[in-house]
Amino acid sequence: MAKLIQQYQHPKLPKLYVQQRDDSRFLQAVTYIDSVKRQKSMGTEHLPTAFRLAEDWLKKLHRASAGETITSRIINVPIMEELFKSWRKELSGKKLGWADMKWGPIAAFWETKVVTEINASTFKEFYRWRRAQKTRFDEAPKNHTIHKDVILLRQILKYAIEEEHISVLPAVPKIGRIQDNPRPLLTAQEWEHLRKMSEERIHTSDNHRLMEQRIDLDDQMMWMVATMMRVGEMLAVRFRDCRIEKNAQGVKILLCDVKGKRGMRIVVGRGAASKIYTRRKAKYEDPSALIFPVHHHEALTELLKAAELHVDHRSGFTRDFKSFRATAISRAILRSPNPNLLMIARNAGTSVAVIDRFYAQRLSAEMGKDLLTEKST
């Protein structure tokens, strides 16, 4: 017979207890209804979570005793908190960091949900709850943010299928229209101003470590504008993935094997990328090493603010590393009076439709003034 190790009384319900027994690592809820002992595993080791689950369980028992139908649950079917903890053990590196970052703001809603009882109504309730929260800017989360929440939840639920807790994914209702919001690009004048400011800050660094950080940041900026890579692609590329060749004009270019959102592709980088690659390869030597092992996103924000470019005065949106991909694609479009959008899309790992929708619409006639005023031959 199992032995009682510890018993905790519910802080609000005197007839409800949570127990720890020696035959299970999970806490167990215990109560008496009509002089009949009722007990159930809560599927968690966390006492506050067990209290919340036990309270919900007791309410359902009382509704059932009043004549309502109650569906019995299978003992040890996990709650989302336990499922998330098990799933995250299989993650590492950036994926683990991303999972923890996305779980944090939504854990209060999902941690006590039993995985077998999640359905479309649960998600609708979650949408209402999420929109009532506030972001760090004291604003309600946008549909785009909630969409990313759902991406995380679907991955956890897919893990539940692998573990045979459920057989199919529950239906997920539509979140609503997601507003297009590409990061503002930099005009030619803004880009030159930013580069000049970056170089000045490198030369005025008061210690070697700060100077190295600013050089790394400058390399990352130049790399993204020269290659059109996404931020994650830049941070994942290794020296062994790249090679230097020459184009038809004899100019050195860089070719990199990149795994992106649409699978593997070869990215062609302009001359600046080949110079950065050569210099950094001599520094790190190991071919399996990351070209950019550190993401200097905070340093970029500091630089953009120093250059008074952090906020785009035209749209009011802030810039970050994603702005360099937008800048690279726009520069490629403006480089020729008849740009090959298909080749640009292939290099960027996207489609012509997405370029037209997200990037080309941000181009102004002023940005193409040289092409528009070019003399005809």
C-alpha positions as a Markdown table, in Angstrom:
| # | Residue | x | y | z |
|---|---|---|---|---|
| 1 | Met | 0.0 | 0.0 | 0.0 |
| 2 | Ala | 1.2 | 3.5 | -0.9 |
| 3 | Lys | 2.4 | 5.6 | 2.0 |
| 4 | Leu | 1.5 | 9.2 | 2.5 |
| 5 | Ile | 4.7 | 11.4 | 2.5 |
| 6 | Gln | 3.1 | 14.9 | 2.8 |
| 7 | Gln | -0.3 | 16.5 | 2.7 |
| 8 | Tyr | -1.2 | 20.1 | 1.9 |
| 9 | Gln | -4.6 | 21.7 | 2.6 |
| 10 | His | -6.0 | 23.9 | -0.2 |
| 11 | Pro | -5.6 | 27.5 | 0.9 |
| 12 | Lys | -9.3 | 28.4 | 0.0 |
| 13 | Leu | -11.1 | 25.0 | 0.2 |
| 14 | Pro | -10.7 | 23.3 | 3.6 |
| 15 | Lys | -12.1 | 19.9 | 2.4 |
| 16 | Leu | -9.7 | 19.7 | -0.5 |
| 17 | Tyr | -6.1 | 18.3 | 0.0 |
| 18 | Val | -3.1 | 17.7 | -2.2 |
| 19 | Gln | -0.9 | 14.8 | -1.2 |
| 20 | Gln | 2.5 | 13.4 | -2.1 |
| 21 | Arg | 2.6 | 9.6 | -2.0 |
| 22 | Asp | 5.6 | 7.3 | -2.3 |
| 23 | Asp | 4.2 | 5.4 | -5.3 |
| 24 | Ser | 4.2 | 8.4 | -7.7 |
| 25 | Arg | 6.2 | 11.5 | -8.4 |
| 26 | Phe | 2.9 | 13.4 | -9.2 |
| 27 | Leu | 0.8 | 15.1 | -6.6 |
| 28 | Gln | -2.6 | 13.8 | -5.9 |
| 29 | Ala | -5.9 | 15.6 | -5.1 |
| 30 | Val | -8.1 | 14.2 | -2.4 |
| 31 | Thr | -11.6 | 15.2 | -1.2 |
| 32 | Tyr | -14.8 | 13.7 | 0.2 |
| 33 | Ile | -18.2 | 14.1 | -1.5 |
| 34 | Asp | -21.3 | 12.5 | 0.2 |
| 35 | Ser | -18.9 | 10.7 | 2.5 |
| 36 | Val | -17.2 | 9.1 | -0.4 |
| 37 | Lys | -13.4 | 9.6 | -0.8 |
| 38 | Arg | -12.4 | 10.9 | -4.2 |
| 39 | Gln | -8.8 | 11.1 | -5.4 |
| 40 | Lys | -7.0 | 11.9 | -8.6 |
| 41 | Ser | -3.5 | 12.4 | -9.8 |
| 42 | Met | -2.9 | 15.9 | -10.9 |
| 43 | Gly | -0.1 | 15.0 | -13.3 |
| 44 | Thr | 2.3 | 17.6 | -11.9 |
| 45 | Glu | 5.0 | 17.9 | -9.2 |
| 46 | His | 4.5 | 21.7 | -8.9 |
| 47 | Leu | 2.3 | 22.4 | -5.8 |
| 48 | Pro | 0.7 | 25.7 | -7.0 |
| 49 | Thr | -0.3 | 24.1 | -10.3 |
| 50 | Ala | -1.6 | 21.1 | -8.4 |
| 51 | Phe | -3.8 | 23.4 | -6.3 |
| 52 | Arg | -5.3 | 25.1 | -9.4 |
| 53 | Leu | -5.9 | 21.7 | -11.0 |
| 54 | Ala | -7.4 | 20.3 | -7.9 |
| 55 | Glu | -9.8 | 23.2 | -7.5 |
| 56 | Asp | -11.0 | 22.8 | -11.1 |
| 57 | Trp | -11.4 | 19.0 | -10.6 |
| 58 | Leu | -13.5 | 19.6 | -7.4 |
| 59 | Lys | -15.8 | 22.0 | -9.2 |
| 60 | Lys | -16.4 | 19.4 | -11.9 |
| 61 | Leu | -17.1 | 16.8 | -9.3 |
| 62 | His | -19.7 | 19.0 | -7.7 |
| 63 | Arg | -21.4 | 19.7 | -11.0 |
| 64 | Ala | -21.5 | 16.0 | -11.8 |
| 65 | Ser | -23.1 | 15.2 | -8.4 |
| 66 | Ala | -25.7 | 17.9 | -9.2 |
| 67 | Gly | -26.8 | 15.9 | -12.2 |
| 68 | Glu | -24.5 | 17.2 | -15.0 |
| 69 | Thr | -22.5 | 14.8 | -17.1 |
| 70 | Ile | -18.8 | 14.6 | -16.4 |
| 71 | Thr | -16.3 | 12.9 | -18.6 |
| 72 | Ser | -13.7 | 10.9 | -16.6 |
| 73 | Arg | -10.1 | 11.5 | -17.5 |
| 74 | Ile | -7.5 | 8.9 | -17.8 |
| 75 | Ile | -5.1 | 9.0 | -14.9 |
| 76 | Asn | -1.6 | 10.4 | -15.8 |
| 77 | Val | -2.8 | 12.2 | -18.9 |
| 78 | Pro | -0.4 | 15.2 | -18.8 |
| 79 | Ile | -1.3 | 18.8 | -18.4 |
| 80 | Met | 0.4 | 21.3 | -20.8 |
| 81 | Glu | 3.0 | 22.4 | -18.3 |
| 82 | Glu | 4.3 | 18.8 | -17.9 |
| 83 | Leu | 4.1 | 18.3 | -21.7 |
| 84 | Phe | 6.1 | 21.4 | -22.4 |
| 85 | Lys | 8.8 | 20.4 | -19.9 |
| 86 | Ser | 9.1 | 17.0 | -21.5 |
| 87 | Trp | 9.2 | 18.5 | -25.0 |
| 88 | Arg | 11.8 | 21.2 | -24.2 |
| 89 | Lys | 14.2 | 18.5 | -23.0 |
| 90 | Glu | 14.5 | 17.5 | -26.7 |
| 91 | Leu | 15.5 | 21.0 | -27.7 |
| 92 | Ser | 18.8 | 22.8 | -27.6 |
| 93 | Gly | 20.5 | 26.1 | -28.4 |
| 94 | Lys | 18.4 | 28.7 | -30.1 |
| 95 | Lys | 15.3 | 26.5 | -30.3 |
| 96 | Leu | 15.3 | 26.0 | -26.6 |
| 97 | Gly | 15.7 | 29.8 | -26.0 |
| 98 | Trp | 12.9 | 30.5 | -28.4 |
| 99 | Ala | 10.6 | 28.0 | -26.8 |
| 100 | Asp | 11.2 | 29.4 | -23.3 |
| 101 | Met | 10.7 | 33.0 | -24.6 |
| 102 | Lys | 7.3 | 32.1 | -26.2 |
| 103 | Trp | 6.1 | 29.9 | -23.4 |
| 104 | Gly | 6.6 | 32.5 | -20.7 |
| 105 | Pro | 3.8 | 35.0 | -21.6 |
| 106 | Ile | 1.2 | 32.3 | -22.2 |
| 107 | Ala | 2.1 | 29.8 | -19.4 |
| 108 | Ala | -0.4 | 31.2 | -17.0 |
| 109 | Phe | -3.3 | 30.2 | -19.3 |
| 110 | Trp | -2.0 | 26.9 | -20.7 |
| 111 | Glu | -0.1 | 25.2 | -17.8 |
| 112 | Thr | -3.1 | 23.6 | -16.2 |
| 113 | Lys | -4.9 | 22.5 | -19.4 |
| 114 | Val | -5.2 | 18.8 | -19.8 |
| 115 | Val | -4.0 | 17.9 | -23.3 |
| 116 | Thr | -6.9 | 15.5 | -24.1 |
| 117 | Glu | -9.4 | 18.3 | -23.4 |
| 118 | Ile | -8.0 | 21.0 | -25.6 |
| 119 | Asn | -10.3 | 21.9 | -28.5 |
| 120 | Ala | -11.3 | 24.9 | -30.6 |
| 121 | Ser | -13.2 | 26.4 | -27.7 |
| 122 | Thr | -9.9 | 26.3 | -25.7 |
| 123 | Phe | -8.2 | 28.3 | -28.3 |
| 124 | Lys | -11.0 | 30.9 | -28.6 |
| 125 | Glu | -10.8 | 31.3 | -24.9 |
| 126 | Phe | -7.0 | 31.7 | -25.2 |
| 127 | Tyr | -7.4 | 34.4 | -27.9 |
| 128 | Arg | -9.7 | 36.4 | -25.6 |
| 129 | Trp | -7.3 | 36.0 | -22.7 |
| 130 | Arg | -4.3 | 36.9 | -24.7 |
| 131 | Arg | -5.8 | 40.1 | -26.1 |
| 132 | Ala | -6.6 | 41.2 | -22.6 |
| 133 | Gln | -2.9 | 41.1 | -21.7 |
| 134 | Lys | -0.4 | 43.9 | -22.2 |
| 135 | Thr | 3.0 | 43.9 | -23.9 |
| 136 | Arg | 6.0 | 45.6 | -22.5 |
| 137 | Phe | 4.9 | 48.7 | -24.5 |
| 138 | Asp | 1.6 | 48.6 | -22.6 |
| 139 | Glu | -0.3 | 47.5 | -25.8 |
| 140 | Ala | -2.5 | 44.5 | -26.5 |
| 141 | Pro | -0.7 | 41.7 | -28.4 |
| 142 | Lys | -1.3 | 41.9 | -32.2 |
| 143 | Asn | -2.6 | 39.0 | -34.2 |
| 144 | His | 0.9 | 38.4 | -35.5 |
| 145 | Thr | 2.1 | 37.8 | -31.9 |
| 146 | Ile | -0.8 | 35.4 | -31.2 |
| 147 | His | -0.1 | 33.6 | -34.4 |
| 148 | Lys | 3.5 | 32.9 | -33.1 |
| 149 | Asp | 2.0 | 31.7 | -29.8 |
| 150 | Val | -0.1 | 29.2 | -31.8 |
| 151 | Ile | 3.0 | 28.0 | -33.7 |
| 152 | Leu | 4.6 | 27.0 | -30.3 |
| 153 | Leu | 1.4 | 25.3 | -29.1 |
| 154 | Arg | 1.0 | 23.3 | -32.2 |
| 155 | Gln | 4.6 | 22.0 | -31.8 |
| 156 | Ile | 3.8 | 21.0 | -28.2 |
| 157 | Leu | 0.6 | 19.2 | -29.3 |
| 158 | Lys | 2.5 | 17.4 | -32.1 |
| 159 | Tyr | 4.8 | 16.1 | -29.5 |
| 160 | Ala | 1.8 | 14.9 | -27.6 |
| 161 | Ile | 0.8 | 12.9 | -30.7 |
| 162 | Glu | 4.3 | 11.4 | -30.8 |
| 163 | Glu | 3.9 | 10.4 | -27.2 |
| 164 | Glu | 0.4 | 8.9 | -27.9 |
| 165 | His | -1.4 | 11.2 | -25.5 |
| 166 | Ile | -3.7 | 12.3 | -28.4 |
| 167 | Ser | -4.2 | 11.0 | -31.9 |
| 168 | Val | -4.9 | 14.2 | -33.9 |
| 169 | Leu | -4.3 | 17.9 | -33.5 |
| 170 | Pro | -7.3 | 19.9 | -32.2 |
| 171 | Ala | -8.9 | 22.4 | -34.6 |
| 172 | Val | -7.4 | 25.8 | -34.3 |
| 173 | Pro | -9.8 | 28.7 | -35.1 |
| 174 | Lys | -8.6 | 31.6 | -37.3 |
| 175 | Ile | -6.9 | 34.3 | -35.3 |
| 176 | Gly | -7.9 | 37.2 | -37.6 |
| 177 | Arg | -6.1 | 39.3 | -40.3 |
| 178 | Ile | -2.4 | 39.7 | -39.7 |
| 179 | Gln | -1.2 | 43.1 | -40.8 |
| 180 | Asp | 1.8 | 43.3 | -43.1 |
| 181 | Asn | 4.6 | 45.0 | -41.2 |
| 182 | Pro | 8.0 | 44.5 | -42.9 |
| 183 | Arg | 10.9 | 46.3 | -41.1 |
| 184 | Pro | 11.6 | 49.7 | -42.7 |
| 185 | Leu | 14.5 | 49.6 | -45.1 |
| 186 | Leu | 17.4 | 52.2 | -45.3 |
| 187 | Thr | 17.7 | 54.5 | -48.2 |
| 188 | Ala | 21.1 | 54.9 | -49.9 |
| 189 | Gln | 21.7 | 58.1 | -47.9 |
| 190 | Glu | 20.6 | 56.5 | -44.6 |
| 191 | Trp | 22.8 | 53.4 | -45.2 |
| 192 | Glu | 25.9 | 55.5 | -45.9 |
| 193 | His | 25.2 | 57.6 | -42.8 |
| 194 | Leu | 24.8 | 54.4 | -40.7 |
| 195 | Arg | 28.1 | 53.0 | -42.1 |
| 196 | Lys | 29.9 | 56.2 | -41.4 |
| 197 | Met | 28.6 | 56.3 | -37.8 |
| 198 | Ser | 29.6 | 52.6 | -37.4 |
| 199 | Glu | 33.2 | 53.3 | -38.5 |
| 200 | Glu | 33.5 | 56.3 | -36.2 |
| 201 | Arg | 32.3 | 54.3 | -33.2 |
| 202 | Ile | 34.8 | 51.5 | -34.0 |
| 203 | His | 37.7 | 54.0 | -34.1 |
| 204 | Thr | 36.6 | 55.8 | -30.9 |
| 205 | Ser | 36.1 | 52.6 | -28.9 |
| 206 | Asp | 37.8 | 53.0 | -25.5 |
| 207 | Asn | 38.7 | 49.3 | -25.0 |
| 208 | His | 39.6 | 46.3 | -27.2 |
| 209 | Arg | 36.5 | 44.2 | -26.3 |
| 210 | Leu | 34.2 | 47.0 | -27.3 |
| 211 | Met | 36.0 | 47.6 | -30.5 |
| 212 | Glu | 35.8 | 43.9 | -31.4 |
| 213 | Gln | 32.1 | 43.9 | -30.7 |
| 214 | Arg | 31.6 | 47.0 | -33.0 |
| 215 | Ile | 33.6 | 45.4 | -35.8 |
| 216 | Asp | 31.5 | 42.2 | -35.5 |
| 217 | Leu | 28.3 | 44.4 | -35.8 |
| 218 | Asp | 29.7 | 46.2 | -38.8 |
| 219 | Asp | 30.5 | 42.9 | -40.5 |
| 220 | Gln | 27.0 | 41.6 | -39.8 |
| 221 | Met | 25.4 | 44.7 | -41.3 |
| 222 | Met | 27.6 | 44.5 | -44.4 |
| 223 | Trp | 27.0 | 40.8 | -44.7 |
| 224 | Met | 23.3 | 41.0 | -44.7 |
| 225 | Val | 23.2 | 43.8 | -47.2 |
| 226 | Ala | 25.6 | 41.9 | -49.5 |
| 227 | Thr | 23.8 | 38.5 | -49.3 |
| 228 | Met | 20.1 | 39.2 | -48.6 |
| 229 | Met | 20.2 | 36.5 | -45.9 |
| 230 | Arg | 17.6 | 36.3 | -43.1 |
| 231 | Val | 18.9 | 37.0 | -39.6 |
| 232 | Gly | 18.6 | 33.4 | -38.6 |
| 233 | Glu | 20.4 | 32.3 | -41.8 |
| 234 | Met | 23.3 | 34.7 | -41.1 |
| 235 | Leu | 23.7 | 33.4 | -37.6 |
| 236 | Ala | 23.6 | 29.7 | -38.7 |
| 237 | Val | 26.0 | 29.8 | -41.6 |
| 238 | Arg | 29.5 | 28.2 | -41.1 |
| 239 | Phe | 32.8 | 28.7 | -42.9 |
| 240 | Arg | 32.5 | 25.3 | -44.5 |
| 241 | Asp | 29.2 | 26.3 | -46.1 |
| 242 | Cys | 30.8 | 29.1 | -48.2 |
| 243 | Arg | 33.3 | 29.3 | -51.0 |
| 244 | Ile | 34.8 | 32.2 | -53.0 |
| 245 | Glu | 34.5 | 32.2 | -56.8 |
| 246 | Lys | 34.8 | 34.9 | -59.6 |
| 247 | Asn | 32.0 | 36.2 | -61.7 |
| 248 | Ala | 32.1 | 36.9 | -65.5 |
| 249 | Gln | 33.8 | 40.2 | -64.8 |
| 250 | Gly | 36.5 | 38.6 | -62.7 |
| 251 | Val | 35.2 | 40.0 | -59.4 |
| 252 | Lys | 35.3 | 37.8 | -56.3 |
| 253 | Ile | 31.9 | 36.8 | -55.1 |
| 254 | Leu | 30.8 | 34.5 | -52.2 |
| 255 | Leu | 28.6 | 31.4 | -52.6 |
| 256 | Cys | 27.0 | 29.9 | -49.5 |
| 257 | Asp | 24.9 | 26.8 | -48.9 |
| 258 | Val | 22.1 | 28.0 | -46.7 |
| 259 | Lys | 19.2 | 26.2 | -45.1 |
| 260 | Gly | 16.2 | 28.6 | -44.9 |
| 261 | Lys | 12.5 | 28.7 | -44.6 |
| 262 | Arg | 12.1 | 27.1 | -48.1 |
| 263 | Gly | 14.8 | 24.5 | -47.7 |
| 264 | Met | 18.4 | 24.5 | -49.0 |
| 265 | Arg | 19.5 | 27.1 | -51.5 |
| 266 | Ile | 22.8 | 28.7 | -52.7 |
| 267 | Val | 23.1 | 32.4 | -51.8 |
| 268 | Val | 25.3 | 34.6 | -54.0 |
| 269 | Gly | 27.0 | 37.4 | -52.0 |
| 270 | Arg | 28.5 | 40.5 | -53.4 |
| 271 | Gly | 32.2 | 41.4 | -53.1 |
| 272 | Ala | 31.8 | 42.8 | -49.5 |
| 273 | Ala | 30.7 | 39.4 | -48.3 |
| 274 | Ser | 33.8 | 37.7 | -49.8 |
| 275 | Lys | 36.1 | 40.1 | -48.0 |
| 276 | Ile | 34.3 | 39.6 | -44.6 |
| 277 | Tyr | 34.4 | 35.9 | -45.1 |
| 278 | Thr | 38.2 | 35.8 | -45.9 |
| 279 | Arg | 39.1 | 38.1 | -43.0 |
| 280 | Arg | 37.0 | 36.2 | -40.4 |
| 281 | Lys | 38.1 | 32.8 | -41.7 |
| 282 | Ala | 41.7 | 33.7 | -41.0 |
| 283 | Lys | 40.7 | 34.7 | -37.5 |
| 284 | Tyr | 38.6 | 31.6 | -36.5 |
| 285 | Glu | 40.4 | 28.9 | -38.6 |
| 286 | Asp | 38.0 | 26.1 | -37.7 |
| 287 | Pro | 35.9 | 25.4 | -40.8 |
| 288 | Ser | 33.0 | 24.1 | -38.7 |
| 289 | Ala | 32.8 | 27.3 | -36.7 |
| 290 | Leu | 30.0 | 29.8 | -37.1 |
| 291 | Ile | 31.0 | 32.9 | -39.1 |
| 292 | Phe | 28.9 | 35.0 | -36.7 |
| 293 | Pro | 28.8 | 33.2 | -33.3 |
| 294 | Val | 27.2 | 36.3 | -31.5 |
| 295 | His | 24.1 | 38.2 | -32.3 |
| 296 | His | 24.7 | 41.9 | -31.6 |
| 297 | His | 21.1 | 43.0 | -31.7 |
| 298 | Glu | 21.4 | 45.3 | -28.6 |
| 299 | Ala | 24.5 | 46.9 | -30.0 |
| 300 | Leu | 22.7 | 47.5 | -33.3 |
| 301 | Thr | 19.8 | 49.3 | -31.4 |
| 302 | Glu | 22.4 | 51.5 | -29.7 |
| 303 | Leu | 24.0 | 52.3 | -33.1 |
| 304 | Leu | 20.7 | 53.0 | -34.8 |
| 305 | Lys | 19.8 | 55.4 | -32.0 |
| 306 | Ala | 23.1 | 57.1 | -32.2 |
| 307 | Ala | 22.6 | 57.6 | -35.9 |
| 308 | Glu | 19.0 | 58.7 | -35.3 |
| 309 | Leu | 17.8 | 55.9 | -37.6 |
| 310 | His | 16.2 | 53.6 | -35.0 |
| 311 | Val | 12.7 | 54.9 | -35.9 |
| 312 | Asp | 11.8 | 55.4 | -39.5 |
| 313 | His | 10.3 | 58.9 | -39.8 |
| 314 | Arg | 8.2 | 57.9 | -42.8 |
| 315 | Ser | 6.3 | 54.9 | -41.2 |
| 316 | Gly | 7.0 | 55.4 | -37.5 |
| 317 | Phe | 8.2 | 51.8 | -37.2 |
| 318 | Thr | 11.5 | 50.8 | -35.6 |
| 319 | Arg | 14.4 | 49.2 | -37.4 |
| 320 | Asp | 16.4 | 46.2 | -36.5 |
| 321 | Phe | 18.5 | 43.5 | -38.2 |
| 322 | Lys | 15.6 | 42.6 | -40.5 |
| 323 | Ser | 15.9 | 46.1 | -42.0 |
| 324 | Phe | 19.1 | 45.0 | -43.7 |
| 325 | Arg | 17.5 | 42.2 | -45.6 |
| 326 | Ala | 14.8 | 44.7 | -46.8 |
| 327 | Thr | 17.6 | 47.1 | -47.8 |
| 328 | Ala | 19.5 | 44.4 | -49.7 |
| 329 | Ile | 16.5 | 43.4 | -51.7 |
| 330 | Ser | 15.5 | 47.0 | -52.5 |
| 331 | Arg | 19.1 | 47.8 | -53.6 |
| 332 | Ala | 19.1 | 44.8 | -55.9 |
| 333 | Ile | 15.8 | 46.0 | -57.5 |
| 334 | Leu | 17.1 | 49.5 | -58.0 |
| 335 | Arg | 20.5 | 48.4 | -59.3 |
| 336 | Ser | 19.1 | 47.8 | -62.8 |
| 337 | Pro | 16.4 | 49.5 | -65.0 |
| 338 | Asn | 15.1 | 46.0 | -65.7 |
| 339 | Pro | 15.8 | 43.9 | -62.6 |
| 340 | Asn | 15.4 | 40.1 | -62.7 |
| 341 | Leu | 13.0 | 39.7 | -59.9 |
| 342 | Leu | 13.0 | 35.9 | -60.2 |
| 343 | Met | 16.8 | 35.7 | -59.6 |
| 344 | Ile | 16.5 | 38.2 | -56.7 |
| 345 | Ala | 13.7 | 36.1 | -55.2 |
| 346 | Arg | 15.8 | 32.9 | -55.6 |
| 347 | Asn | 18.8 | 34.5 | -53.9 |
| 348 | Ala | 16.7 | 35.8 | -51.1 |
| 349 | Gly | 14.8 | 32.5 | -50.6 |
| 350 | Thr | 11.4 | 34.0 | -51.2 |
| 351 | Ser | 9.0 | 34.5 | -54.1 |
| 352 | Val | 8.4 | 37.3 | -56.6 |
| 353 | Ala | 4.9 | 37.8 | -55.1 |
| 354 | Val | 6.4 | 38.3 | -51.6 |
| 355 | Ile | 9.0 | 40.8 | -52.9 |
| 356 | Asp | 6.2 | 42.8 | -54.6 |
| 357 | Arg | 4.0 | 42.7 | -51.5 |
| 358 | Phe | 6.6 | 43.3 | -48.8 |
| 359 | Tyr | 9.6 | 45.0 | -50.3 |
| 360 | Ala | 8.8 | 46.7 | -53.6 |
| 361 | Gln | 5.8 | 48.6 | -52.2 |
| 362 | Arg | 8.2 | 50.4 | -49.8 |
| 363 | Leu | 10.3 | 51.7 | -52.7 |
| 364 | Ser | 9.6 | 55.4 | -53.6 |
| 365 | Ala | 10.3 | 57.3 | -56.8 |
| 366 | Glu | 13.0 | 59.2 | -54.9 |
| 367 | Met | 14.9 | 56.0 | -54.3 |
| 368 | Gly | 15.0 | 55.4 | -58.0 |
| 369 | Lys | 15.7 | 58.9 | -59.1 |
| 370 | Asp | 19.0 | 58.0 | -60.8 |
| 371 | Leu | 17.3 | 55.3 | -63.0 |
| 372 | Leu | 14.3 | 57.6 | -63.7 |
| 373 | Thr | 16.6 | 60.5 | -64.9 |
| 374 | Glu | 19.1 | 58.3 | -66.8 |
| 375 | Lys | 19.8 | 59.6 | -70.3 |
| 376 | Ser | 18.6 | 57.3 | -73.0 |
| 377 | Thr | 21.2 | 56.1 | -75.5 |
